[in-house]
Amino acid sequence: PTNIEVEQGTDAIISCIASGISQGLDKVVWTKSGTDVTTLSGSNYVVSTGTYGSNSQTTTLTVKAATNTADSIFTCVITSNEHQETNKETAVSLDVFSVVFEDRTTAVGAATTITCTVIGLSENTPVTWIDPSNNEISGTDTSNYFIDQGTFIFGSKASTLKIFESKLQNLPSSSIFTCKLKSALYPTYSPEVVKEM
């Protein structure tokens, strides 16, 4: 299975791979709490049975943003007459978190701090800060910035970026900074989350 962790309220795609087969699966059903998702909430779930090829078949479930509001366990249920498997179940985790930028106010002649708060993470995940020129801000650029990753407590943390006055003087007032992160628990299949401020 491809367990993932994504931002709450975004579309998410999870998948289940049947391998070692010499023909396509006979039936694929995705369930949540034992109920076929196609009977839940109309078009909020989209099932693709996938296409057989190279002795495997990958089936996917798209969970639409309106429904993707809490950590959930889905079950991929397959039937393969070839292997005499009926209703073989594989659990797939879809974990969600939220990212919030806290308002920044800049006083003339002073440094400013912006905060990227992450809530509901499965495990500590580093936050990367991006400058208005779309370059990653290095933790070693201490003449312009100070980055504090924050402390991970009960699934949440607040990463801060302090922008020193000398740097602020050279930036237009419309400058946009970005924080980005990717699940540390499921890094292979989880998408990168990017928030602008």
GUVOKOL-529993 format. One record per residue (C-alpha): residue in one letter; residue number from 1; z, x, y. Coordinates in steps of 0.5 Angstrom, whole numbers, padded with zeros to 4 digits. Example, Ala and Ser with C-alpha at 12.3 -4.5 7.8 and 13.67 -1.06 7.14 Angstrom:
a / 1 / 0016 / 0025 / -0009 .
s / 2 / 0014 / 0027 / -0002 .
//
This chain:
p / 1 / 0000 / 0000 / 0000 .
t / 2 / -0001 / 0002 / 0007 .
n / 3 / 0006 / 0001 / 0011 .
i / 4 / 0005 / 0001 / 0018 .
e / 5 / 0009 / 0001 / 0024 .
v / 6 / 0006 / -0002 / 0031 .
e / 7 / 0008 / -0005 / 0038 .
q / 8 / 0010 / -0012 / 0037 .
g / 9 / 0005 / -0017 / 0040 .
t / 10 / -0001 / -0013 / 0038 .
d / 11 / -0006 / -0015 / 0032 .
a / 12 / -0004 / -0011 / 0026 .
i / 13 / -0008 / -0009 / 0019 .
i / 14 / -0004 / -0008 / 0013 .
s / 15 / -0008 / -0006 / 0006 .
c / 16 / -0007 / -0006 / -0001 .
i / 17 / -0011 / -0001 / -0005 .
a / 18 / -0013 / -0003 / -0013 .
s / 19 / -0016 / 0003 / -0016 .
g / 20 / -0018 / 0005 / -0023 .
i / 21 / -0022 / -0001 / -0024 .
s / 22 / -0029 / -0002 / -0026 .
q / 23 / -0031 / -0008 / -0023 .
g / 24 / -0029 / -0012 / -0017 .
l / 25 / -0022 / -0016 / -0017 .
d / 26 / -0022 / -0023 / -0019 .
k / 27 / -0017 / -0026 / -0014 .
v / 28 / -0013 / -0023 / -0008 .
v / 29 / -0008 / -0027 / -0004 .
w / 30 / -0003 / -0025 / 0001 .
t / 31 / 0004 / -0028 / 0001 .
k / 32 / 0010 / -0028 / 0006 .
s / 33 / 0016 / -0030 / 0003 .
g / 34 / 0012 / -0033 / -0003 .
t / 35 / 0008 / -0037 / 0001 .
d / 36 / 0000 / -0036 / 0002 .
v / 37 / -0001 / -0033 / 0009 .
t / 38 / -0007 / -0037 / 0009 .
t / 39 / -0003 / -0044 / 0009 .
l / 40 / 0001 / -0041 / 0015 .
s / 41 / 0000 / -0042 / 0023 .
g / 42 / -0008 / -0043 / 0022 .
s / 43 / -0012 / -0037 / 0024 .
n / 44 / -0006 / -0032 / 0025 .
y / 45 / -0007 / -0029 / 0019 .
v / 46 / -0014 / -0026 / 0016 .
v / 47 / -0015 / -0024 / 0009 .
s / 48 / -0021 / -0019 / 0007 .
t / 49 / -0021 / -0019 / 0000 .
g / 50 / -0025 / -0012 / 0001 .
t / 51 / -0031 / -0009 / -0003 .
y / 52 / -0031 / -0006 / -0010 .
g / 53 / -0034 / 0001 / -0010 .
s / 54 / -0032 / 0008 / -0013 .
n / 55 / -0027 / 0005 / -0018 .
s / 56 / -0023 / 0002 / -0013 .
q / 57 / -0022 / -0004 / -0008 .
t / 58 / -0018 / -0004 / -0001 .
t / 59 / -0016 / -0011 / 0001 .
t / 60 / -0013 / -0012 / 0008 .
l / 61 / -0009 / -0017 / 0012 .
t / 62 / -0010 / -0018 / 0019 .
v / 63 / -0004 / -0020 / 0023 .
k / 64 / -0005 / -0023 / 0029 .
a / 65 / -0001 / -0021 / 0036 .
a / 66 / 0002 / -0028 / 0036 .
t / 67 / 0005 / -0028 / 0030 .
n / 68 / 0007 / -0020 / 0030 .
t / 69 / 0014 / -0021 / 0033 .
a / 70 / 0019 / -0018 / 0028 .
d / 71 / 0019 / -0014 / 0022 .
s / 72 / 0016 / -0017 / 0016 .
i / 73 / 0014 / -0016 / 0008 .
f / 74 / 0008 / -0018 / 0006 .
t / 75 / 0006 / -0018 / -0001 .
c / 76 / -0001 / -0017 / -0004 .
v / 77 / -0002 / -0021 / -0010 .
i / 78 / -0008 / -0019 / -0015 .
t / 79 / -0012 / -0021 / -0021 .
s / 80 / -0016 / -0017 / -0025 .
n / 81 / -0019 / -0020 / -0031 .
e / 82 / -0021 / -0013 / -0033 .
h / 83 / -0014 / -0010 / -0034 .
q / 84 / -0011 / -0017 / -0036 .
e / 85 / -0007 / -0017 / -0030 .
t / 86 / -0005 / -0024 / -0027 .
n / 87 / -0001 / -0024 / -0020 .
k / 88 / 0000 / -0017 / -0020 .
e / 89 / 0005 / -0016 / -0014 .
t / 90 / 0005 / -0010 / -0009 .
a / 91 / 0010 / -0011 / -0003 .
v / 92 / 0007 / -0008 / 0004 .
s / 93 / 0012 / -0007 / 0010 .
l / 94 / 0010 / -0009 / 0017 .
d / 95 / 0015 / -0006 / 0022 .
v / 96 / 0015 / -0008 / 0030 .
f / 97 / 0018 / -0004 / 0036 .
s / 98 / 0017 / -0005 / 0043 .
v / 99 / 0016 / -0001 / 0049 .
v / 100 / 0018 / -0002 / 0056 .
f / 101 / 0017 / 0002 / 0062 .
e / 102 / 0023 / 0001 / 0067 .
d / 103 / 0021 / 0001 / 0075 .
r / 104 / 0020 / 0007 / 0079 .
t / 105 / 0022 / 0008 / 0086 .
t / 106 / 0021 / 0014 / 0090 .
a / 107 / 0024 / 0016 / 0096 .
v / 108 / 0021 / 0020 / 0101 .
g / 109 / 0023 / 0028 / 0100 .
a / 110 / 0026 / 0026 / 0093 .
a / 111 / 0024 / 0027 / 0086 .
t / 112 / 0023 / 0021 / 0082 .
t / 113 / 0024 / 0019 / 0074 .
i / 114 / 0021 / 0014 / 0070 .
t / 115 / 0023 / 0011 / 0063 .
c / 116 / 0020 / 0009 / 0057 .
t / 117 / 0024 / 0005 / 0053 .
v / 118 / 0023 / 0004 / 0046 .
i / 119 / 0026 / -0001 / 0042 .
g / 120 / 0026 / -0003 / 0034 .
l / 121 / 0024 / 0004 / 0032 .
s / 122 / 0025 / 0005 / 0024 .
e / 123 / 0026 / 0012 / 0026 .
n / 124 / 0026 / 0017 / 0031 .
t / 125 / 0019 / 0018 / 0034 .
p / 126 / 0018 / 0023 / 0040 .
v / 127 / 0015 / 0021 / 0046 .
t / 128 / 0009 / 0024 / 0049 .
w / 129 / 0008 / 0024 / 0057 .
i / 130 / 0001 / 0024 / 0060 .
d / 131 / 0000 / 0026 / 0067 .
p / 132 / -0005 / 0022 / 0072 .
s / 133 / -0011 / 0027 / 0070 .
n / 134 / -0010 / 0025 / 0063 .
n / 135 / -0007 / 0032 / 0061 .
e / 136 / -0001 / 0032 / 0056 .
i / 137 / 0005 / 0034 / 0060 .
s / 138 / 0009 / 0040 / 0057 .
g / 139 / 0016 / 0041 / 0056 .
t / 140 / 0015 / 0048 / 0059 .
d / 141 / 0012 / 0046 / 0066 .
t / 142 / 0019 / 0046 / 0069 .
s / 143 / 0017 / 0047 / 0076 .
n / 144 / 0014 / 0040 / 0076 .
y / 145 / 0017 / 0036 / 0071 .
f / 146 / 0023 / 0035 / 0066 .
i / 147 / 0023 / 0031 / 0060 .
d / 148 / 0029 / 0028 / 0056 .
q / 149 / 0027 / 0025 / 0050 .
g / 150 / 0033 / 0021 / 0050 .
t / 151 / 0038 / 0020 / 0044 .
f / 152 / 0036 / 0015 / 0038 .
i / 153 / 0041 / 0010 / 0037 .
f / 154 / 0040 / 0004 / 0032 .
g / 155 / 0033 / 0004 / 0033 .
s / 156 / 0032 / 0005 / 0040 .
k / 157 / 0032 / 0011 / 0045 .
a / 158 / 0030 / 0012 / 0053 .
s / 159 / 0025 / 0018 / 0054 .
t / 160 / 0025 / 0020 / 0061 .
l / 161 / 0020 / 0024 / 0066 .
k / 162 / 0023 / 0027 / 0072 .
i / 163 / 0017 / 0029 / 0077 .
f / 164 / 0020 / 0034 / 0082 .
e / 165 / 0018 / 0033 / 0089 .
s / 166 / 0014 / 0039 / 0090 .
k / 167 / 0009 / 0035 / 0085 .
l / 168 / 0010 / 0028 / 0088 .
q / 169 / 0007 / 0031 / 0094 .
n / 170 / 0001 / 0033 / 0091 .
l / 171 / 0000 / 0026 / 0088 .
p / 172 / -0004 / 0020 / 0091 .
s / 173 / 0001 / 0014 / 0091 .
s / 174 / -0003 / 0010 / 0086 .
s / 175 / -0002 / 0016 / 0081 .
i / 176 / -0001 / 0013 / 0074 .
f / 177 / 0003 / 0016 / 0068 .
t / 178 / 0003 / 0015 / 0061 .
c / 179 / 0008 / 0015 / 0055 .
k / 180 / 0005 / 0015 / 0048 .
l / 181 / 0008 / 0015 / 0041 .
k / 182 / 0006 / 0014 / 0034 .
s / 183 / 0011 / 0012 / 0028 .
a / 184 / 0014 / 0017 / 0025 .
l / 185 / 0016 / 0013 / 0019 .
y / 186 / 0009 / 0011 / 0017 .
p / 187 / 0004 / 0016 / 0021 .
t / 188 / -0002 / 0016 / 0017 .
y / 189 / -0004 / 0009 / 0018 .
s / 190 / 0000 / 0007 / 0024 .
p / 191 / -0004 / 0006 / 0031 .
e / 192 / -0002 / 0010 / 0037 .
v / 193 / 0002 / 0006 / 0042 .
v / 194 / 0000 / 0008 / 0050 .
k / 195 / 0004 / 0005 / 0056 .
e / 196 / 0002 / 0006 / 0063 .
m / 197 / 0006 / 0006 / 0069 .
//
